[in-house]
Amino acid sequence: SELLGRSRQEAAKFIERVTSGHRPIDPSALLREHAPAMARPAAAIEILRGTAPRRFFAGVENPRRVGQLVPGHRAAVLKNAAANVQGRFDLLGYRTLWFGEPIDWHFDPVTSRCSPRGHWTQLDPLDSATVGDSKVIWELNRHQWIAGLAQAYALTGHEPYAERALAALESWVDANPYGLGLNWSSSLEVSYRVMSWAWTLMLLRDSAALSADRITLALGWLWLHASYVARYLSTYFSPNTHLTGEALGLFYAGTLFPEFRQARRWREMGRRVLVEESRSQICPDGVHFERSTCYHRYTLETYLQFLVLADRNGLKVPRHVGDRVRRGLEFLLSIRRPDGSLPEIGDADGGRLLPLVERDPCDPRGVFALGATMFRRSDLAWAAEGLAADVPWLTGEAGAAKFSSLKPSAPAGPMSRIFPSGGFIVMRTAWERDAHQMIVDVGPLGCSFSSGHGHADLLSVQCSAFGEPVLVDAGTYCYTPEREWRNFFRGTAAHSTLMIAGRDQVQPDGPFSWRGRARVDVREWRSSSHWDFVDASHQAYAGLTHRRRVLFVKPDYWVIVDEVFPENGSGILFPEVPRKEDPGTSFELGFQFAPMNVSLARDRWAKAETPHGNTFWIGSFAPGSVRPAVKTGELAPIRGWISTGYGQRSPAPLLVYAARTALPWRSITLLMPKRGRTTSVPMVSPLLDDGNLPIGLELEDLHESILVDDTDIFRSVDH
């Protein structure tokens, strides 16, 4: 069936390539053939104003009520709409981008490149030298901002918003003949427009600007979009969030407009894909299989909208779909940082399924609020921190009332957890905002078939102390432009783990591919109310084993034990790493900080002063001549940078303990958070064996010691 499916797609591409652009699209003719019930504009507007709103998300029936239910939401929508009317766009991590007036739908203002107008099969979206940054162009062409203008009209009744939205749709159709240009080169991007246009039509259904010609144009081209997605589903090309996003677009079109003759097929195709992919893409423990918190959130948004729309239309969905979504929400709840934000893990581009509410990509409150409403979960309502506008937009006033009936309460389950399928361990002291938390990445490099959105971050850690993010993932920055920066941000040196011989754990290939796939073996996980312990290893460096053990003595400190030794005691096969008898093996033990002041102290200690006035000490003890250094904003090689949004980067301190020594090698690192500003370096002495390997630490201030052997880490308290 795969061979047949691929063959059909290739045949369709060939036919379109030789015909696209040569014949004008007549939306009236399309509707007469494929949706005769909507061929007359008067009949179409009657459907839009009559039965269609009852098939769609409940908030469109009374939009002004949404603005009343959520204080500040109306003002936020109008602020964004005002900027968009002026031709200024906040997209991804960029602010006030200008695409010209009229808008040039093929222009990337970041690289100042304009993508060619050839047939989409002849364009490579990853070729930034030719097309610019496709992410930037696509983000504008998703038309989510047009749906935002429609929101502004629906909240105010102000006709200029509607006129601007519909004029933009007309402009887009004129500039994007069917099949020509970058904006037809991704089925996911086409599907995004299906969803944006659906919201736009529903919210503008009472506008005087929605003329007969515009109704016909929008419905005819919506049919073209849905047909394209159905023909070119990413079943074989990118069966990940591309496929589920495309399926949701088909479910939208088939559910909202059953008047289309293909509507049942679209709806069932979308439903089938979403049902099947829920088991493939959401692991049994709830983690999305790409191991990216950005794409995890996006997947939950996709499935929550699917469940809401199916329920609204009385369509049954197998129980396992809801079960996987619920587990996905529980993972999000566990990995949520004490300050309420999401940590960045893996790729993140800042995109959203449909930003009915403008918020930071690391702000998950809308997902939690909708999840709380759908599953009647008080712990999710607690994490939502109040009613989010997503709830009344998608579920109406009844959904908002359901959310408000919940009594928010912190999660009752274990605070520290392992997610064995997804590959994450979360250690925490409490659920309050001043808690400590550590996340240990013990999963594989991305998903099984491509690892495209995974990073070379095996055994990396992220840490919050007294509620503040201290050790962080460096982020993503970009996808296709600036190859050197793309590879840095997804490379080992941008994560708090061990780098050997100056090389990434896995070597990058293309912008979304790697020359191999590595995984972590978790040897042991134990947790109690007083401590957490994990023992894990990987063999990403051929011929070597990197073993990392983490002990969290709650709430005082973490001990990280890193060891490197030849696999099975054999000679080292990794070509850039010298053999055991050569003392030139290089190690870089890195700790990437959030922006804050980090300075070196005596005896291999470093002190970080957090923005909220606390202190975070790190001291690492290893054999040989260890050289601690703080690297901030360095370029040769690139070290000490973070990205908090797509296209944005800024210097941030990276603490590196560098050494050259023989194997086997071991380091013991102590991470110690202290309330307030402290200047006294912790009184800690390393314990060494006869071969000068550290076997423990004497914590003189705390009157206790840590002992390490080949099997465990022991804590001894002096009485």
C-alpha positions in Angstrom: 0.0 0.0 0.0 2.9 2.4 0.7 4.3 1.8 -2.8 0.9 2.4 -4.3 0.4 5.5 -2.2 3.7 7.0 -3.2 3.1 6.2 -6.8 -0.2 8.0 -6.8 1.3 11.1 -5.2 4.2 11.2 -7.7 1.7 10.8 -10.6 -0.4 13.7 -9.2 2.7 15.8 -8.8 3.7 15.3 -12.5 0.2 16.1 -13.8 0.0 19.3 -11.7 3.5 20.3 -12.6 2.6 20.5 -16.3 -0.8 22.0 -15.8 -0.6 24.4 -12.8 -0.6 28.0 -13.6 -1.8 27.4 -17.1 -5.5 27.4 -16.3 -7.3 30.0 -14.1 -9.2 28.7 -11.1 -12.9 29.5 -11.2 -14.2 29.1 -7.6 -17.8 29.4 -8.8 -17.3 26.4 -11.1 -15.6 24.5 -8.3 -18.5 25.0 -6.0 -21.0 24.1 -8.7 -19.2 20.8 -9.2 -18.1 20.0 -5.6 -20.6 21.8 -3.4 -23.8 22.7 -5.3 -25.5 23.5 -2.0 -23.1 26.5 -1.6 -22.8 27.4 -5.2 -25.2 30.4 -4.8 -23.7 33.0 -2.5 -27.0 33.6 -0.8 -27.3 29.9 0.1 -23.7 29.9 1.2 -24.1 32.8 3.6 -27.3 31.2 5.0 -25.2 28.1 5.8 -22.4 30.2 7.4 -24.9 32.1 9.5 -27.3 29.2 10.2 -26.1 25.6 10.6 -22.3 26.0 10.3 -21.6 27.7 13.7 -23.3 24.8 15.4 -20.8 22.4 13.8 -17.8 24.5 14.8 -16.2 25.5 18.1 -18.8 26.9 20.4 -17.1 30.3 21.0 -17.9 31.5 17.5 -21.6 31.6 18.4 -21.2 34.4 20.9 -17.6 35.9 20.5 -18.2 39.0 22.5 -19.0 36.9 25.5 -15.5 35.4 25.3 -14.1 38.9 25.7 -16.3 39.4 28.8 -15.2 36.2 30.4 -11.5 36.7 30.2 -10.3 40.1 31.4 -7.6 41.6 29.2 -8.2 39.3 26.3 -10.1 41.7 24.1 -7.4 44.4 24.6 -4.7 41.9 23.6 -6.5 40.8 20.5 -7.1 44.4 19.4 -3.4 45.4 20.0 -2.2 42.6 17.7 -4.8 43.4 15.1 -3.8 47.1 15.1 -0.2 46.2 14.4 -1.3 43.8 11.6 -3.5 46.4 10.0 -0.4 48.6 9.8 1.5 45.8 8.1 3.7 44.9 11.1 3.9 41.3 12.2 5.3 39.5 15.2 6.2 36.1 13.9 8.1 33.3 15.6 10.9 35.1 17.6 10.9 38.2 15.3 9.1 41.5 16.1 7.5 44.0 13.7 8.5 42.3 10.5 7.5 44.2 7.3 6.5 42.3 4.1 5.7 45.4 2.1 2.5 47.0 1.1 0.8 45.3 -0.5 2.2 42.2 1.2 4.7 40.2 -0.8 3.7 36.7 0.1 6.9 35.2 -1.1 9.3 37.5 0.7 11.5 36.7 3.7 12.4 40.1 5.3 15.0 38.5 7.6 17.3 37.4 4.7 15.8 39.8 2.2 15.2 37.0 -0.2 12.2 36.3 -2.4 11.3 32.7 -3.1 10.8 31.7 -6.8 7.4 31.2 -8.3 8.0 27.9 -9.9 6.0 24.7 -9.3 6.2 23.6 -5.7 7.7 20.2 -6.6 10.7 22.1 -8.1 11.4 24.1 -4.9 13.4 22.9 -1.9 12.2 24.6 1.3 15.4 23.8 3.0 17.5 25.7 0.5 17.7 29.0 2.3 20.1 30.5 -0.3 17.4 30.2 -2.9 14.1 30.6 -1.0 15.1 32.5 2.1 14.0 31.1 5.5 10.9 29.1 4.6 9.8 29.2 8.3 9.4 33.0 8.2 7.6 32.9 4.8 5.3 30.1 5.9 4.5 31.7 9.2 3.0 34.7 7.5 1.2 32.5 5.0 -0.5 30.4 7.6 -2.9 33.3 7.9 -3.3 32.9 11.6 -3.0 36.7 11.9 -5.9 37.0 9.4 -8.0 34.9 11.8 -6.8 37.3 14.5 -8.2 40.2 12.5 -11.5 38.2 12.3 -11.4 37.8 16.1 -11.0 41.6 16.4 -14.1 42.1 14.2 -16.1 39.5 16.2 -15.2 41.2 19.5 -16.0 44.7 18.3 -18.1 44.7 15.2 -15.6 47.1 13.7 -15.8 46.6 9.9 -12.2 47.7 9.0 -10.9 44.6 10.6 -13.1 42.4 8.4 -12.2 44.4 5.3 -8.5 44.0 6.0 -8.8 40.3 6.6 -10.8 39.6 3.4 -8.6 41.9 1.3 -5.6 39.9 2.5 -7.3 36.6 1.4 -8.0 38.1 -2.1 -4.4 39.3 -2.3 -3.1 35.9 -1.4 -5.2 34.1 -4.0 -3.9 36.6 -6.7 -0.3 36.0 -5.7 -0.4 32.3 -5.2 -1.8 30.4 -8.3 -2.6 26.9 -7.4 0.5 24.8 -7.1 3.0 27.6 -7.8 5.4 28.9 -5.2 6.8 28.0 -1.8 3.4 28.3 -0.1 2.2 25.1 -1.9 5.3 23.1 -1.0 4.1 21.8 2.4 0.9 20.0 3.1 1.1 21.1 6.7 1.2 24.8 5.7 -1.8 24.3 3.4 -3.6 22.7 6.2 -2.9 25.6 8.5 -4.6 27.9 6.0 -7.7 25.5 6.0 -8.0 26.1 9.7 -7.3 29.8 9.6 -9.8 30.3 6.8 -12.4 28.3 8.7 -12.1 30.5 11.7 -12.1 33.6 9.5 -15.3 32.7 7.7 -17.1 31.8 10.9 -16.1 35.0 12.7 -16.8 37.3 9.7 -20.1 35.6 8.8 -22.1 38.7 9.8 -19.8 41.3 8.3 -20.9 43.5 5.4 -17.4 43.0 4.0 -18.2 39.4 3.2 -19.6 40.0 -0.2 -21.0 37.4 -2.6 -17.7 37.3 -4.6 -15.6 36.9 -1.5 -17.8 34.1 -0.1 -17.4 32.2 -3.4 -13.7 32.9 -3.6 -13.0 31.7 0.0 -15.2 28.5 -0.2 -13.8 27.6 -3.6 -10.2 28.0 -2.5 -10.9 26.2 0.8 -12.0 23.2 -1.3 -8.8 23.5 -3.3 -6.7 23.5 -0.1 -8.5 20.5 1.5 -8.2 18.6 -1.7 -4.5 19.3 -1.9 -4.0 18.1 1.7 -5.9 14.9 1.1 -3.9 14.2 -2.0 -0.5 14.9 -0.5 -0.8 13.7 3.1 2.7 13.3 4.7 2.1 9.7 5.5 5.4 8.7 3.9 7.3 12.0 3.9 7.0 13.2 7.5 4.7 11.1 9.6 5.0 13.2 12.7 3.3 16.5 13.6 3.1 17.3 9.9 0.8 14.4 9.5 -1.4 15.1 12.5 -1.7 18.8 11.6 -2.8 17.9 8.1 -5.3 15.4 9.5 -6.8 18.0 11.7 -7.2 20.4 8.8 -9.1 17.7 6.9 -11.2 17.0 9.9 -12.0 20.8 10.1 -13.0 21.0 6.5 -15.0 17.8 6.5 -16.8 18.6 9.7 -17.6 22.3 9.2 -18.7 22.0 5.6 -20.5 18.7 4.9 -21.9 20.4 1.8 -18.6 19.5 0.0 -19.1 16.2 -1.8 -15.7 15.0 -0.4 -16.5 16.2 3.1 -17.2 12.7 4.6 -14.0 11.4 3.1 -11.9 14.3 4.4 -13.5 14.0 7.8 -13.0 10.2 8.1 -9.5 10.5 6.7 -8.5 13.1 9.3 -10.2 11.1 12.0 -8.5 7.9 11.1 -5.0 9.4 10.9 -5.5 11.2 14.3 -6.8 8.0 16.0 -4.0 5.8 14.6 -1.2 8.4 15.2 -2.2 8.9 18.8 -0.7 5.5 19.6 2.3 6.0 17.3 3.3 9.5 18.2 2.3 9.7 21.9 4.3 7.2 23.9 2.6 5.1 26.6 3.9 7.4 29.3 2.6 10.5 27.5 5.8 11.8 26.0 5.6 12.9 22.3 7.9 10.6 20.3 10.0 13.5 18.9 11.2 14.3 22.4 10.6 18.0 21.9 8.6 20.0 24.4 7.5 22.4 21.7 6.2 19.7 19.5 4.7 18.0 22.5 2.7 21.1 23.3 1.7 21.4 19.6 0.5 17.8 19.5 -1.7 18.3 22.6 -3.2 21.4 21.0 -4.0 19.4 17.9 -5.6 16.5 19.8 -7.5 18.7 22.2 -9.1 20.6 19.3 -9.9 17.2 17.6 -11.6 16.0 20.7 -13.6 19.2 21.2 -14.8 19.3 17.6 -15.6 15.6 17.6 -17.6 16.0 20.8 -19.4 19.1 19.4 -20.6 17.1 16.4 -21.4 13.9 18.3 -18.6 11.9 16.6 -17.2 9.0 18.7 -13.5 8.8 19.3 -11.9 5.6 20.7 -11.1 5.8 24.4 -7.4 5.3 23.9 -7.0 8.7 22.2 -8.3 10.5 25.2 -6.1 8.3 27.4 -2.9 9.2 25.5 -3.8 12.9 25.5 -4.4 12.8 29.3 -1.0 11.1 29.8 0.5 13.8 27.6 -0.9 16.5 29.8 0.4 14.7 32.9 3.9 14.7 31.4 3.6 18.4 30.6 2.5 18.9 34.2 5.5 17.0 35.6 8.1 18.7 33.4 6.6 22.2 34.0 9.1 24.3 35.8 8.3 25.8 39.2 7.8 29.2 37.7 5.1 27.8 35.5 7.1 27.8 32.2 8.0 24.9 30.0 11.7 24.0 29.6 13.0 23.8 26.1 14.0 20.3 25.0 14.8 19.5 21.4 13.7 21.8 18.5 11.4 24.7 19.1 10.3 27.2 16.5 7.7 29.1 18.5 4.8 28.1 16.2 1.4 27.4 17.5 -1.5 25.4 16.1 -3.9 28.4 16.2 -2.9 31.3 18.5 -6.4 32.4 19.5 -4.5 33.8 22.5 -1.1 35.4 22.1 1.4 34.0 24.6 5.0 33.0 24.9 5.6 29.5 23.4 6.9 28.3 26.8 3.6 29.4 28.4 1.5 26.2 28.6 -1.5 27.7 30.6 -3.9 27.6 27.7 -3.2 23.9 27.1 -3.7 23.1 30.8 -6.9 25.1 31.0 -8.4 23.3 28.0 -7.2 20.0 29.4 -8.7 20.7 32.8 -12.0 21.5 31.1 -12.0 18.4 28.9 -10.9 15.9 31.6 -12.3 17.6 34.7 -8.9 17.8 36.3 -8.3 20.0 39.3 -4.5 19.6 39.0 -4.5 20.9 35.4 -6.7 23.8 36.5 -4.1 24.6 39.2 -1.4 24.7 36.5 -3.6 26.9 34.3 -3.6 29.6 36.9 -7.0 30.8 35.9 -9.4 30.7 33.0 -7.6 31.1 29.6 -9.5 32.5 26.6 -8.8 29.2 24.7 -11.5 27.6 26.8 -14.5 29.8 25.9 -13.3 30.2 22.3 -13.2 26.4 21.8 -15.9 25.2 24.2 -18.1 28.2 24.7 -19.6 29.6 27.9 -20.5 26.1 29.0 -16.9 25.1 28.9 -15.8 28.2 30.8 -18.4 27.3 33.5 -17.1 23.8 33.7 -13.6 25.1 34.2 -14.7 27.5 36.9 -16.5 24.7 38.8 -13.1 23.0 39.3 -11.3 23.6 42.6 -7.6 24.0 41.6 -5.2 21.9 43.6 -1.6 20.8 43.2 -1.0 17.4 41.8 -1.5 14.5 44.2 0.9 12.1 42.5 4.6 11.6 43.0 6.7 14.8 42.6 9.6 12.9 41.2 8.9 10.6 38.2 10.5 8.7 35.4 9.0 8.6 32.0 10.6 5.4 30.7 9.2 5.4 27.1 9.9 9.0 26.4 13.1 9.1 28.3 12.9 11.8 31.0 13.4 11.9 34.7 12.0 14.7 36.8 13.3 15.3 40.3 11.6 18.0 42.4 11.1 19.0 46.1 7.6 20.4 45.9 4.9 21.9 43.5 5.2 25.4 44.9 6.8 28.3 43.0 10.0 28.3 45.2 10.7 24.5 44.6 13.8 22.9 43.3 13.6 20.8 40.1 16.0 18.9 37.9 15.2 17.3 34.5 17.5 14.5 33.3 17.3 13.6 29.6 17.6 9.8 29.4 15.8 9.3 26.1 17.0 8.6 22.6 17.9 11.2 19.9 14.4 12.2 18.7 12.0 9.8 17.1 12.8 6.5 15.5 12.6 7.3 11.8 14.4 10.7 11.5 15.5 12.2 14.8 15.0 15.5 12.9 13.8 17.6 15.9 16.1 15.9 18.4 19.3 17.4 19.9 22.6 15.7 20.8 21.8 16.2 24.5 22.0 12.7 25.9 22.2 12.7 29.8 21.9 16.5 29.9 20.3 18.2 32.9 18.2 21.3 33.4 17.8 22.7 36.9 15.6 25.2 38.7 16.5 26.4 42.2 14.1 28.3 44.5 11.8 28.4 41.5 14.2 30.1 39.1 15.5 28.4 36.0 19.3 28.1 36.5 20.6 25.5 34.1 18.7 25.6 30.9 18.6 24.1 27.4 20.2 26.6 25.0 17.2 26.5 22.6 17.1 26.2 18.8 17.6 29.7 17.1 17.1 28.6 13.5 16.4 25.6 11.2 17.7 26.2 7.7 19.7 29.4 7.5 23.1 29.7 9.2 24.2 26.1 9.3 27.0 26.7 11.9 24.5 28.2 14.4 21.9 25.5 13.6 24.5 22.8 14.5 25.7 24.5 17.6 22.3 24.9 19.2 21.4 21.3 18.6 24.9 20.1 19.4 26.3 18.7 22.6 28.2 21.9 23.6 24.9 23.7 24.0 23.7 21.3 26.7 24.6 20.5 30.2 26.3 17.2 29.6 29.8 15.8 28.8 31.5 16.4 25.5 34.4 14.2 24.4 37.2 15.1 22.0 35.3 18.3 21.1 32.7 16.4 19.1 29.0 16.1 19.3 27.6 12.9 20.6 26.1 12.3 17.1 27.3 14.1 14.0 24.8 16.4 12.3 24.0 15.7 8.6 21.3 17.9 7.0 19.3 20.5 9.0 16.9 17.8 10.1 19.1 14.7 10.1 21.9 13.0 11.9 24.6 10.5 10.9 23.3 8.0 13.4 21.0 7.6 16.3 22.0 7.2 19.9 20.1 6.1 22.9 20.4 5.9 26.7 20.2 2.9 28.9 18.7 3.5 32.3 20.4 1.1 34.7 18.5 2.2 37.8 15.9 4.7 39.1 15.0 5.1 42.8 13.0 7.8 44.5 11.9 8.6 48.0 10.7 11.6 49.9 14.3 12.4 50.9 16.3 11.5 47.8 16.2 10.6 44.1 18.8 8.6 42.2 19.3 7.7 38.6 22.1 5.7 36.9 22.2 5.8 33.1 24.7 5.5 30.3 25.1 5.9 26.5 27.6 4.7 23.9 27.2 7.5 21.4 30.9 7.9 21.2 31.9 4.6 19.5 33.9 2.4 21.7 33.3 4.4 24.8 30.7 4.4 27.5 29.6 7.6 29.2 27.9 6.8 32.5 26.1 9.5 34.5 24.7 9.0 38.0 22.7 11.8 39.7 21.8 11.8 43.4 19.4 14.5 44.7 19.6 14.9 48.4 16.4 16.9 49.0 16.4 19.8 49.3 20.1 20.5 49.8 22.2 19.5 46.8 22.7 17.3 43.7 25.7 15.0 43.1 26.5 14.2 39.5 29.0 11.4 38.9 30.3 11.2 35.3 32.5 8.3 34.1 34.0 7.4 30.8 35.6 4.1 30.1 36.3 1.8 27.1 33.3 -0.3 26.0 33.8 -3.8 27.4 37.3 -2.8 28.4 38.4 -2.9 24.7 40.5 -0.4 22.8 38.8 2.8 21.9 37.3 2.8 18.4 36.3 6.4 18.2 38.8 7.8 15.7 39.3 11.2 17.3 39.8 9.8 20.8 43.3 8.5 21.7 43.6 5.0 23.0 43.8 4.3 26.7 47.6 4.5 26.9 47.5 8.0 25.4 46.9 10.7 28.1 45.4 13.1 25.5 41.7 12.3 25.8 39.8 15.6 26.1 36.7 16.1 28.1 34.4 19.2 28.4 31.9 19.0 31.2 29.5 21.8 30.5 26.8 23.6 32.4 24.7 26.0 30.4 23.2 28.8 32.6 20.3 31.1 32.0 21.3 34.8 31.8 22.8 35.6 35.2 26.2 36.5 36.7 28.5 33.4 36.9 32.0 33.7 38.2 34.8 31.4 39.1 35.8 31.0 42.8 38.7 29.1 44.4 39.2 25.3 44.3 37.3 24.6 41.0 34.1 26.3 42.3 31.8 28.5 40.3 29.2 30.8 41.8 26.0 31.9 40.0 23.9 34.8 41.3 20.3 34.4 40.2 18.1 37.4 39.2 16.0 36.9 42.3 18.9 37.2 44.7 19.9 33.6 45.4 23.2 31.7 44.9 23.9 28.5 43.0 27.3 26.8 43.6 28.9 24.3 41.3 32.1 22.5 42.1 33.6 19.6 40.0 36.4 17.3 41.1 38.2 15.1 38.6 41.7 13.8 38.1 44.5 15.6 36.3 44.7 19.3 35.5 41.1 20.5 35.3 40.6 24.0 33.8 37.3 25.6 34.8 36.2 28.5 32.6 33.1 30.6 32.1 32.4 31.2 28.4 29.9 33.8 27.4 29.1 34.8 23.8 32.2 33.2 22.3 32.5 32.7 18.6 35.6 30.6 17.9 34.4 28.0 18.7 30.8 29.0 19.4 30.1 28.7 23.2 27.9 30.4 25.7 24.7 31.3 23.8 21.0 30.7 24.3 18.0 31.3 22.1 14.6 32.2 23.7 12.8 32.6 20.3 13.2 31.5 16.7 15.8 33.8 15.1 16.9 35.3 18.4 20.2 34.6 20.2 21.9 36.2 23.1 25.0 35.5 25.2 24.6 33.4 28.4 27.3 31.9 30.6 28.5 28.4 30.0 30.6 26.9 32.8 33.1 24.4 31.4 35.4 22.0 33.2 38.0 21.0 30.6 40.6 18.2 31.1 42.9 16.0 29.2 43.7 12.7 30.9 43.8 8.9 30.5 40.9 6.5 30.8 39.1 5.5 32.8 37.9 8.9 33.8 35.6 10.1 36.6 34.4 13.4 37.9 32.2 14.2 40.8 30.2 17.4 40.6 28.3 19.1 43.4 25.4 21.5 42.7 24.3 23.4 45.7 21.6 26.0 45.8 21.7 28.6 48.6 19.0 31.0 49.7 20.1 34.6 49.3 23.6 36.0 48.4 26.4 33.9 49.9 30.1 34.5 49.4 31.6 31.6 51.4 32.7 28.8 49.1 31.3 25.5 50.3 33.8 23.5 52.4 34.1 20.4 50.3 37.1 18.1 49.9 37.5 15.3 47.4 38.3 11.7 48.4 40.7 10.0 46.0 41.7 6.4 45.4 45.2 5.2 44.8 44.9 6.0 41.1 43.8 9.6 41.8 40.2 8.9 40.8 37.6 10.7 43.0 35.7 8.2 45.1 33.7 10.7 47.2 33.3 14.1 48.7 33.6 15.3 52.3 30.9 18.0 52.8 32.4 19.7 55.9 29.7 22.4 56.2 27.0 19.7 56.3 28.9 17.2 58.4 28.3 14.5 55.9 30.1 12.7 53.1 29.3 11.2 49.7 31.0 7.9 48.7 31.0 6.5 45.2 31.8 3.0 44.0 31.1 1.1 40.8 27.5 0.3 41.8 26.1 3.1 43.9 26.4 6.5 45.6 26.3 6.4 49.4 25.6 9.3 51.8 27.1 9.2 55.3 26.0 11.7 57.9 28.2 12.5 60.9 26.3 12.4 64.2 
